[in-house]
Amino acid sequence: MRFTPVIEPSCSPVSLELAQELLNGYGSPLYVYDGDRLRHTIQHITQAIPYGQTQFRFASVTNGNVSLLRIFRAAGWGLHANTPGDIYLGLQAGFEPQQIVYSGSNLNREEMEQVLTWGVVTLNLDSLSQLQLLCERYQALSPHIKPRELHLGLRLNQPSLTGESRIGVRPQDFGDAVAIAQAAQLKLRGLHFYRGTGTNATQAFTQVIDAVLAIAQQLPDWDYLDFGGGFGYPYRHQGAAFDWDEFGRSLTARLEQLDKPIQLVIEPGRAAIAGCAHLLTQVVSSKWQGNKQIIGVDTTVGNLSVPSVHGGYREIVPVVSRSMASPPSASIHPTDICGNTTYSRDYLGRNCQLPVLNLGDVLSIQDVGAYGYAMSSHFLHRPRPAEILVEQGQHHLIRRREDYSVLLNNQVFT
Ligand SMILES: Cc1ncc(COP(=O)(O)O)c(C=O)c1O
């Protein structure tokens, strides 16, 4: 395990001067994306895998903002879709259906038909019954929209490799899967491997490559490997970081030894985008309980659910003036950063080590580009923040702040 982050954690710090300009212009709290860093990260991951037939597909389950998806598209990446909604957003961002890989779960008949009608041709199925449904809907498509070729794959379920998971098909069922596809004049050409999310131990991926390849070769028409998804990001800035270069070297070496060339699909989510955003928030309340500082901020677990609801860690730092090298107070105190509701889990951070904070101070909650806005909700009935993109010193709005009227959306009352 390496302890030197290959992708430096978190975007460049926002100065107090810039933060105040942004908060004055767009309001608080505010999701701030660093477009330059995003491009840099995309380039880093792309270059780390020298294997010639590699397609990168951004896993937009992590972030569905169309302006950000367009950055991936401009960099030559496609999209990985977990749901039909991911596909819908991807098409809005200008991805060609052929650039979209679907590997979700449990679609109903209409949804399966919709995915095919949109023209998505690479689909990794989660079960024999989803494969059966796909084959039926494919055969029923009218000839003028029916794609001539599908790239059909199976999601792998093998507890020793994928962990205990509800997703995927066991290798002993591959024969039945091949028969289902053949009955519809289709071939099973892909194996999709997903190790689970957020692993920083590079070896957890490199050590299983041979075993995954051996399983893939049990599919007689195998010609592509989708290797996930699941690559970690060093949210704890001094902690272990996924080593893209080591991963890319190992995977490429193994694939180049195969008898026949195959296509490789890599679908990073958090690794590509987590470090490209902060959530800026302002201190609205301060009190002490013994030696603990209790800080109230103007955001909530509804705006950023991961730290509290899912137990994830996000570093929180005070935003300081350009002229100030270190935070305003040298003394550091255990601090809880509390959301602006009384919900018992409304914490953005607990036991953070922070200087004395005052009303109006600006805090940056870091590394919120993945599963941040995407997992926000109207729970607690607080509208969602705005999102802005900063690129080459310029900033612009990429999603408006909500107002209270969203809380009435689709409600029917007289
Ligand atoms: C199939 C698949 N690929 C990729 C991802 C993205 O995962 P991560 O953000 O851990 O890279 C997910 C997340 O749910 C997934 O289900």
The ligand as an SDF file (V2000), in Angstrom:
LIG
                    3D

 16 16  0  0  0  0  0  0  0  0999 V2000
  -20.9910   -0.7520  -11.7650 C   0  0  0  0  0  0  0  0  0  0  0  0
  -20.4290    0.4630  -11.1370 C   0  0  0  0  0  0  0  0  0  0  0  0
  -19.3510    1.0500  -11.6910 N   0  0  0  0  0  0  0  0  0  0  0  0
  -18.7940    2.1590  -11.1380 C   0  0  0  0  0  0  0  0  0  0  0  0
  -19.3350    2.7270  -10.0030 C   0  0  0  0  0  0  0  0  0  0  0  0
  -18.6480    3.9160   -9.4050 C   0  0  0  0  0  0  0  0  0  0  0  0
  -17.9940    3.5020   -8.2530 O   0  0  0  0  0  0  0  0  0  0  0  0
  -16.7950    4.3340   -7.6390 P   0  0  0  0  0  0  0  0  0  0  0  0
  -17.2990    5.7010   -7.3680 O   0  0  0  0  0  0  0  0  0  0  0  0
  -16.4650    3.5920   -6.3920 O   0  0  0  0  0  0  0  0  0  0  0  0
  -15.6960    4.3080   -8.6780 O   0  0  0  0  0  0  0  0  0  0  0  0
  -20.4530    2.1450   -9.3980 C   0  0  0  0  0  0  0  0  0  0  0  0
  -21.0430    2.7220   -8.1810 C   0  0  0  0  0  0  0  0  0  0  0  0
  -22.0950    2.3700   -7.7230 O   0  0  0  0  0  0  0  0  0  0  0  0
  -21.0050    0.9730   -9.9690 C   0  0  0  0  0  0  0  0  0  0  0  0
  -22.0710    0.3670   -9.4190 O   0  0  0  0  0  0  0  0  0  0  0  0
  1  2  1  0
  2  3  1  0
  2 15  2  0
  3  4  2  0
  4  5  1  0
  5  6  1  0
  5 12  2  0
  6  7  1  0
  7  8  1  0
  8  9  2  0
  8 10  1  0
  8 11  1  0
 12 13  1  0
 12 15  1  0
 13 14  2  0
 15 16  1  0
M  END
$$$$
